[in-house]
Amino acid sequence: MADVNILLVEDESIEALDIKHTLESFGYNVPYIASRGEEAVEKALEIMPDLVLIDIVLKGDFNGIKVASEIKKLNIPFIYLTAHSEEATVQEAKLTEPYGFIIKPYAPLELKYTIDIALEASLDPLVTIGPDGKITDVNQATEKVTGYSREKIIGTDFSNYFTEPDQARKGYQQVFTKGFVRDYPLKIQHKDKSITPVLYNASVYKDETGDIAGVFAAARDITERQKADETIHEIMENFRAIADNASEGILIAIGEGIHVYANQIAAEITGYSVEELLQTSIIDLAHPDEIKELMERYKTRIAGEALSPTHETLIVTKDEKVIPVELTGAITVWKGQTADMVIIRDITERKQVEKEQKRLNRNLKAISNCNQTLLRAIDETTLLKEICRIICDEAGYRLAWVGYAEHDKAKTIRPVAWAGFDSGYIANTKLSWSKDTARGQGPAGIVIRSGEIIYVQDFATDPLMTPWRESAIQHGYRSGIALPLKDEKRKVFGVLLIYSSKPNAITTDEILLMEELPVNLAFGITSLRERAERLVWILWLPLVRMARSPMLTRPRRRLQATPERKL
């Protein structure tokens, strides 16, 4: 309460210092101690204190009651602090309508409560009540709120002026039992039947013997507060009507991140009921790796510091499932307290789409690199190995290999190139494209016979993989696609097989991307073969021509040795 300034008017210096020390121990500020009446009024005009504590008896003609009369003109609340309780003096002092009397000696807490009430009651209805429950004095605010004059009110039962007299008497008894009451709710009834809701703060006051002489009570009119509360309630109801029916999740947190509001969509996203969410905090929902950052963002926003409103993070649902969410936060007020409201969106599907798009882009790049390889290829074996390598290294598949359809009795599919993780799998598959054998009923055999693309989404369940299932799973293959290699006459001469380490990895978009790969690869293979045939023809043509030359076809003459050439 260091912002509350109290002017002390006391001519006994030692006692004044003791009172000052007591007031400062309660957190009040005592900027000045006046020992004379004239001085007190001058200082009150100068510093305009929040409250003046006045000793009735001061040296000189300007006593405490005269000081109070001048202070009252300034609309500054004041309390009498005195050792004098003569009836005549008290009655004279009452005419100035003080905010309280404190009789010396006093208990420190009695002083504090009286000051607190006076500060709160500066413009509020004040009443003093005797031990018998009869009103002994009131101020003008009480006259106004009840509609009766001071003369008519004094001497009447205090409970007559409330809509619930029994409740008023109950509060009165609490004052005598505890020594005070704080914020005790009652309703004052005006003589015209209008109602004023108030909160009473009251404390007992004592006579010079230390006995309780009565109760001093101050009423705080809370009409405007109730109107504000009603407005807030209406706003809250409107907010709930909107938020409860919003298409996105909404969570509001206060304090240490405790949730005070959650809508049904937030409940559906997290797996909790709305009631359960109100028993959780930000920490309860956050993934362990995200707690620190989420709490830092929460505290930064609550502190009013600048922060990007949207943030992606991970949360843990009630069934311990980790899901990605997008949070958009904003500062709001919840029942008078600064709060953080976040819109929560489940972005699982969006993340899957993004992931799939990245995979497709990666595959597209791999296909582009395959096409570049086709343009630069100089021989068939190197081409096939490089294509398989690109598929595994750049597109991220676990295994890629090419098999050619042999026209032997077993209709063998002969592996000619591969890349990725193999470890003997290809050699042991012993594939065939014969329709009469079990090893010819797999994807590769069907592709060669039909010329159609075949894909398997899960090697663990698809019957096409029955002969190779155990080995495939051991090698980490879970899904795959088989693509036909066709010559210029559309005749299938081989198959390109691609395996993934994840089930359901072959999507429709991926198939569309891959359709051109075997076509281009087959074209490259055919082109290389034609180039090789042309090269062979180029190399053999001169030999053929030489073989048909007259010089080579002319009959050879037999050389006969002549005597002259005999050795």
C-alpha positions in Angstrom: 0.0 0.0 0.0 3.0 2.3 -0.5 0.8 4.3 -2.9 -1.6 5.3 -0.1 -0.5 8.6 1.6 -1.7 9.3 5.1 -1.3 12.7 6.7 -0.8 12.4 10.5 -2.0 15.2 12.7 -0.5 14.6 16.2 1.2 17.0 18.6 2.9 14.5 20.8 6.2 13.8 18.9 7.1 10.5 20.4 3.6 9.1 20.0 3.5 10.6 16.4 6.7 8.6 15.5 5.2 5.5 17.0 2.0 5.8 14.9 4.1 6.6 11.8 6.2 3.4 12.4 3.0 1.4 12.8 1.4 2.8 9.6 4.5 2.2 7.6 4.7 -1.4 8.9 1.4 -2.0 7.2 2.7 -0.6 3.9 1.2 2.9 4.2 3.2 6.0 3.3 3.3 8.9 5.9 4.7 11.9 4.0 4.3 14.4 6.8 3.4 14.8 10.5 1.6 18.0 11.4 1.7 19.1 15.1 -0.6 22.1 14.7 -4.1 22.6 13.2 -3.2 25.3 10.8 -0.1 23.4 9.6 -2.3 20.3 9.0 -4.7 22.2 6.7 -1.9 23.7 4.8 -0.2 20.4 4.2 -3.4 18.7 3.3 -3.9 21.3 0.5 -0.3 20.8 -0.5 0.0 17.0 -0.7 -3.7 16.0 -1.0 -3.4 12.8 1.0 -5.6 9.8 0.6 -6.6 10.0 4.3 -5.9 12.1 7.4 -5.5 10.7 10.8 -6.3 13.4 13.4 -5.9 13.7 17.1 -8.9 15.7 18.4 -6.9 17.6 21.1 -4.1 19.8 19.6 -2.2 22.7 21.1 -3.7 26.1 20.3 -7.2 27.2 19.3 -7.2 25.2 16.1 -8.1 21.7 17.5 -8.6 18.5 15.6 -12.4 19.0 15.1 -11.7 22.3 13.3 -9.0 20.6 11.2 -11.6 17.9 10.3 -14.1 20.6 9.3 -11.5 22.0 6.8 -10.4 18.6 5.6 -14.0 17.7 4.9 -14.2 20.6 2.5 -11.5 19.0 0.5 -13.4 15.7 0.3 -10.5 13.9 2.0 -11.6 11.1 4.3 -10.4 11.4 7.9 -10.3 9.4 11.1 -10.2 10.6 14.7 -7.4 9.1 16.8 -7.8 10.3 20.4 -7.6 9.4 24.1 -10.6 11.6 24.8 -14.1 10.0 24.7 -16.2 12.5 26.6 -19.7 12.4 25.3 -19.8 16.1 24.5 -16.5 15.9 22.5 -17.6 12.8 20.7 -21.0 14.4 19.7 -19.2 17.5 18.4 -16.8 15.3 16.5 -19.6 13.3 14.9 -21.0 16.4 13.4 -18.0 16.5 11.1 -18.9 13.0 9.8 -15.6 11.2 10.3 -14.8 7.9 8.7 -14.0 6.4 12.0 -13.0 6.8 15.6 -10.0 5.1 17.2 -9.7 5.4 21.0 -6.2 5.3 22.5 -4.8 2.9 23.4 -5.6 0.8 20.3 -4.5 -2.5 18.8 -2.4 -2.1 15.6 -4.8 -4.3 13.6 -7.8 -2.2 14.8 -6.0 0.8 13.3 -5.4 -1.0 10.1 -8.9 -2.2 9.6 -10.4 1.2 10.4 -8.1 2.8 7.9 -8.8 0.2 5.2 -12.6 0.7 5.7 -12.2 4.5 5.6 -10.2 4.4 2.3 -12.8 2.1 0.7 -15.7 4.1 2.1 -14.6 7.6 1.0 -17.8 8.2 -0.9 -19.8 5.2 0.4 -22.6 4.9 3.0 -21.2 4.9 6.5 -23.0 3.9 9.7 -22.1 3.4 13.4 -24.2 0.8 15.3 -24.4 0.3 19.0 -24.2 -3.0 20.8 -28.0 -3.1 20.9 -28.2 -3.0 17.1 -29.5 0.6 17.0 -27.9 3.1 14.6 -25.9 5.8 16.4 -24.8 7.8 13.4 -24.8 7.9 9.5 -23.3 10.0 6.8 -25.0 11.8 3.8 -24.4 8.8 1.6 -26.5 6.6 3.9 -29.3 9.2 3.8 -29.2 9.2 0.0 -29.2 5.4 -0.4 -32.0 4.9 2.1 -34.1 7.9 1.3 -34.4 8.9 5.0 -32.8 11.8 6.9 -30.1 11.3 9.4 -32.4 12.3 12.2 -34.9 9.6 11.3 -32.3 6.9 10.9 -30.5 7.4 14.2 -32.0 5.2 16.9 -33.6 2.8 14.5 -32.7 -0.9 14.1 -30.0 -1.1 11.4 -31.5 -4.3 9.9 -34.6 -2.3 8.9 -32.9 -1.0 5.8 -32.0 -4.2 4.1 -34.0 -6.6 1.9 -32.8 -9.5 4.1 -32.8 -8.3 7.8 -31.8 -11.7 9.1 -28.8 -11.8 6.8 -27.8 -8.3 8.0 -28.1 -9.3 11.7 -25.9 -12.4 10.9 -23.2 -10.1 9.5 -23.5 -7.8 12.5 -22.9 -10.8 14.9 -19.9 -11.8 12.8 -18.3 -8.4 13.4 -18.6 -8.9 17.2 -17.3 -12.5 16.9 -14.3 -11.8 14.6 -13.8 -8.1 15.2 -14.5 -7.3 11.5 -16.1 -8.5 8.3 -14.9 -8.0 4.7 -17.0 -7.8 1.6 -20.2 -8.9 3.2 -23.0 -8.9 0.6 -26.3 -7.2 1.4 -29.0 -5.2 -0.4 -30.1 -1.8 0.9 -33.8 -0.9 0.2 -34.7 2.7 -0.4 -38.0 4.0 0.9 -39.2 4.1 -2.7 -38.5 0.3 -2.9 -35.5 0.7 -5.2 -32.6 -1.7 -4.3 -28.9 -1.0 -4.1 -26.5 -4.0 -3.9 -23.6 -3.3 -1.6 -20.6 -5.0 0.0 -20.1 -4.1 3.7 -16.8 -3.8 5.5 -17.1 -3.4 9.2 -15.1 -3.4 12.4 -15.7 -2.9 16.1 -14.6 0.3 17.9 -13.8 0.5 21.6 -14.2 3.1 24.3 -11.5 4.4 26.6 -11.8 1.3 28.8 -11.1 -1.0 25.9 -14.6 -2.4 25.8 -16.4 -2.7 22.5 -18.6 0.4 22.0 -20.2 -0.6 18.7 -19.6 -1.3 15.1 -18.4 1.0 12.3 -19.6 -0.1 8.9 -19.0 1.1 5.4 -21.0 0.0 2.4 -19.6 -0.2 -1.1 -22.2 0.3 -3.8 -21.6 -2.5 -6.3 -24.4 -1.6 -8.8 -22.0 -0.7 -11.5 -19.9 -3.8 -10.7 -22.9 -6.0 -11.0 -23.8 -4.3 -14.3 -20.3 -4.9 -15.5 -20.5 -8.5 -14.3 -23.7 -9.0 -16.1 -22.2 -7.5 -19.2 -19.2 -9.8 -18.8 -21.5 -12.7 -18.3 -23.4 -11.8 -21.4 -20.2 -11.5 -23.4 -19.0 -14.8 -22.0 -22.3 -16.5 -22.9 -22.0 -15.0 -26.5 -18.4 -16.2 -26.6 -19.4 -19.7 -25.5 -22.2 -19.8 -28.1 -19.7 -19.0 -30.8 -16.8 -21.0 -29.5 -18.8 -24.1 -28.6 -20.0 -24.2 -32.2 -16.7 -23.3 -33.8 -15.3 -25.6 -36.5 -11.9 -25.5 -34.9 -10.7 -26.4 -31.4 -10.4 -23.6 -28.9 -8.5 -23.7 -25.5 -8.0 -20.9 -23.0 -5.3 -21.1 -20.3 -4.5 -18.8 -17.3 -1.9 -18.7 -14.6 0.5 -21.6 -14.9 -1.1 -22.8 -18.1 -4.2 -24.2 -16.5 -7.1 -24.7 -19.0 -10.3 -22.8 -18.0 -12.1 -23.3 -21.3 -12.3 -25.9 -24.0 -14.8 -26.5 -26.8 -16.0 -29.8 -28.2 -13.7 -29.7 -31.2 -10.7 -29.4 -28.9 -12.0 -32.4 -27.0 -12.3 -34.4 -30.2 -8.7 -33.5 -31.2 -7.2 -34.4 -27.9 -9.4 -37.4 -27.1 -10.4 -36.0 -23.7 -13.9 -34.8 -22.7 -14.5 -31.1 -22.2 -14.7 -31.7 -18.5 -11.4 -33.6 -18.5 -9.7 -30.9 -20.4 -10.6 -28.4 -17.7 -8.5 -30.5 -15.3 -5.4 -30.3 -17.6 -2.7 -27.8 -18.3 -0.5 -27.0 -21.4 2.1 -29.3 -20.0 -0.3 -32.2 -19.7 -1.1 -32.1 -23.5 2.3 -31.2 -24.8 4.7 -33.8 -26.2 7.7 -34.1 -23.8 10.1 -32.7 -26.5 7.8 -29.6 -26.9 7.0 -28.7 -23.3 9.8 -26.1 -22.9 9.1 -24.2 -26.1 5.3 -24.2 -25.6 5.6 -22.9 -22.0 8.1 -20.2 -23.1 5.7 -19.1 -25.9 2.8 -19.1 -23.4 4.7 -17.0 -20.9 5.9 -14.6 -23.6 2.4 -14.0 -24.9 0.9 -13.6 -21.4 3.6 -11.0 -20.7 2.4 -9.0 -23.7 5.6 -9.5 -25.7 5.7 -9.7 -29.5 5.4 -13.3 -30.8 4.4 -14.9 -34.1 0.8 -16.1 -33.4 1.0 -19.4 -35.3 3.1 -22.3 -34.3 3.3 -26.0 -35.2 3.9 -28.5 -32.5 3.1 -32.0 -31.3 0.6 -33.0 -28.6 -0.2 -36.3 -26.9 -3.8 -37.4 -26.9 -5.6 -39.2 -24.1 -4.9 -42.6 -25.7 -1.1 -41.6 -26.0 -1.2 -41.0 -29.7 1.2 -38.3 -30.9 -0.4 -35.9 -33.4 0.8 -32.7 -35.1 -1.2 -29.6 -34.5 -1.2 -25.9 -35.5 -1.7 -23.4 -32.7 -2.8 -19.8 -33.3 -2.6 -17.8 -30.0 -3.9 -14.5 -28.8 -4.2 -12.7 -25.5 -7.6 -12.3 -24.0 -9.2 -11.7 -20.6 -11.0 -14.5 -18.7 -13.0 -13.3 -15.7 -10.8 -10.4 -15.2 -7.5 -12.3 -15.6 -5.1 -12.2 -18.5 -5.5 -15.4 -20.5 -4.1 -17.1 -23.5 -6.5 -18.3 -26.1 -5.4 -20.7 -28.8 -7.1 -22.1 -31.8 -6.0 -25.7 -32.2 -6.1 -27.5 -35.5 -5.2 -31.2 -36.2 -2.8 -31.0 -39.2 -2.2 -34.8 -39.4 -3.8 -35.0 -42.8 -2.0 -31.8 -44.0 1.4 -33.2 -42.8 0.6 -36.5 -44.6 -0.1 -34.6 -47.8 3.1 -32.6 -47.4 5.1 -35.7 -46.8 3.5 -37.4 -49.8 4.2 -34.4 -51.9 7.9 -34.4 -50.8 8.1 -38.1 -51.7 6.5 -37.5 -55.1 8.9 -34.6 -55.8 11.8 -36.8 -54.8 10.5 -39.5 -57.1 10.0 -37.0 -59.9 13.6 -35.8 -59.5 14.7 -39.4 -59.5 12.8 -40.1 -62.8 14.3 -36.9 -64.3 17.8 -38.2 -63.3 16.9 -41.6 -64.8 16.1 -39.9 -68.1 19.4 -38.0 -68.0 21.1 -41.3 -67.5 19.3 -42.8 -70.5 20.7 -40.0 -72.7 24.2 -40.5 -71.5 24.2 -44.3 -71.4 26.8 -46.1 -73.4 26.0 -49.8 -72.6 23.0 -51.7 -71.4 24.5 -53.1 -68.2 25.8 -49.8 -66.9 22.4 -48.2 -67.7 20.4 -50.7 -65.8 22.7 -50.6 -62.7 22.6 -46.8 -62.7 18.8 -46.7 -63.0 18.4 -49.1 -60.1 20.9 -47.0 -58.0 19.0 -43.8 -58.6 15.7 -45.4 -57.6 17.2 -46.5 -54.3 19.5 -43.7 -53.4 17.5 -40.7 -54.6 13.9 -42.0 -54.5 14.5 -43.8 -51.2 13.3 -47.3 -52.0 14.9 -50.3 -50.3 15.5 -52.4 -53.4 15.2 -52.0 -57.2 16.1 -54.7 -59.8 15.6 -55.6 -63.4 14.8 -59.1 -64.7 14.7 -60.3 -68.2 12.2 -62.9 -69.5 14.1 -66.0 -70.7 12.5 -68.3 -73.2 13.9 -71.5 -71.7 11.7 -74.4 -70.7 11.2 -73.0 -67.1 10.5 -69.5 -68.5 13.0 -68.0 -66.0 13.2 -64.4 -65.1 16.9 -63.6 -65.1 18.2 -60.8 -62.8 20.5 -58.5 -64.8 20.9 -55.5 -62.6 20.0 -54.3 -59.0 20.7 -51.8 -56.3 19.8 -51.3 -52.6 19.5 -53.8 -49.9 19.7 -57.3 -51.4 21.7 -59.8 -49.3 20.9 -62.8 -51.4 17.2 -62.1 -51.8 17.2 -61.8 -55.6 19.2 -64.9 -56.1 16.8 -67.0 -54.0 13.6 -65.7 -55.5 13.9 -68.0 -58.6 11.2 -66.1 -60.4 9.4 -67.4 -63.4 6.9 -66.0 -65.8 5.3 -69.4 -66.5 1.6 -69.6 -65.6 2.0 -73.2 -64.7 4.2 -72.8 -61.7 3.7 -71.1 -58.3 6.8 -69.0 -58.7 5.2 -67.6 -61.9 2.1 -66.3 -60.1 3.9 -63.4 -58.4 3.9 -59.8 -59.6 6.9 -60.2 -61.9 5.4 -63.3 -63.7 2.0 -61.6 -64.1 3.6 -58.4 -65.5 5.5 -60.3 -68.1 2.5 -62.3 -69.2 0.0 -59.4 -69.1 2.1 -56.3 -69.8 0.2 -54.5 -67.0 1.6 -52.7 -63.9 1.1 -54.8 -60.7 1.6 -53.4 -57.2 1.3 -55.0 -53.7 0.6 -52.7 -50.8 1.5 -55.1 -48.0 3.7 -58.2 -48.5 2.5 -59.5 -45.2 -1.0 -60.1 -46.3 -1.2 -60.1 -50.1 -1.5 -63.7 -51.5 0.6 -62.8 -54.5 3.6 -62.8 -52.3 3.0 -66.1 -50.6 6.1 -68.0 -51.9 8.4 -65.1 -51.0 6.6 -63.5 -48.0 8.9 -64.7 -45.2 12.1 -63.8 -47.0 10.8 -60.4 -48.2 9.7 -59.4 -44.7 13.1 -60.6 -43.2 14.8 -58.3 -45.7 12.6 -55.3 -44.8 10.4 -55.3 -47.9 6.8 -54.4 -47.1 5.3 -53.2 -50.4 6.3 -53.0 -54.0 5.5 -52.4 -57.7 6.4 -54.4 -60.8 6.6 -52.5 -64.1 6.8 -54.1 -67.6 9.6 -53.4 -70.0 8.4 -53.5 -73.6 10.1 -53.3 -77.0 9.0 -51.2 -80.0 6.5 -53.9 -80.8 4.9 -53.7 -77.3 6.2 -57.1 -76.5 7.3 -57.5 -72.9 11.0 -58.6 -72.6 11.6 -57.8 -68.9 10.4 -56.3 -65.6 11.5 -53.5 -63.3 10.7 -54.4 -59.6 10.8 -51.7 -56.9 10.4 -52.5 -53.2 9.6 -50.1 -50.3 10.3 -50.7 -46.6 6.9 -49.4 -45.6 3.5 -50.9 -46.3 0.9 -49.0 -48.4 3.8 -46.9 -49.9 2.5 -47.2 -53.5 0.0 -44.4 -54.1 -2.0 -43.6 -57.2 0.0 -40.4 -57.8 3.2 -42.4 -57.5 2.0 -45.0 -60.1 1.2 -42.2 -62.5 4.8 -40.9 -62.1 6.3 -44.3 -62.5 4.4 -45.2 -65.7 6.8 -43.4 -67.9 9.9 -44.9 -66.2 9.7 -48.4 -67.7 8.7 -47.0 -71.1 11.8 -44.7 -71.2 14.0 -47.5 -69.8 12.8 -50.0 -72.4 13.3 -47.4 -75.1 16.9 -46.8 -73.8 17.6 -50.5 -73.7 16.2 -51.0 -77.2 18.2 -48.0 -78.5 21.4 -49.3 -77.0 20.8 -52.7 -78.5 20.1 -51.2 -81.9 23.2 -49.0 -81.5 25.2 -52.2 -80.7 23.8 -54.0 -83.7 24.7 -51.0 -85.9 28.2 -51.0 -84.5 28.6 -54.7 -85.2 27.4 -54.2 -88.7 29.8 -51.3 -89.2 32.7 -53.4 -88.0 31.7 -56.5 -90.0 30.7 -54.8 -93.2 34.3 -54.3 -94.4 35.2 -57.8 -93.6 32.2 -59.1 -95.6 33.2 -56.9 -98.5 36.8 -58.1 -98.4 35.5 -61.7 -98.3 33.7 -61.0 -101.5 36.6 -59.2 -103.2 37.9 -60.8 -106.6 41.3 -60.8 -105.3 40.2 -63.0 -102.5 38.0 -65.2 -104.7 40.6 -65.6 -107.7 42.1 -69.2 -107.8 45.5 -69.4 -106.3 48.4 -70.4 -108.5 50.7 -73.1 -107.2 54.2 -71.9 -106.9 56.7 -74.3 -108.5 60.3 -74.3 -107.5 62.6 -73.8 -110.3 66.1 -75.2 -110.3 67.4 -71.7 -110.2 65.5 -71.0 -106.9 66.3 -74.2 -105.2 68.4 -73.7 -102.2 
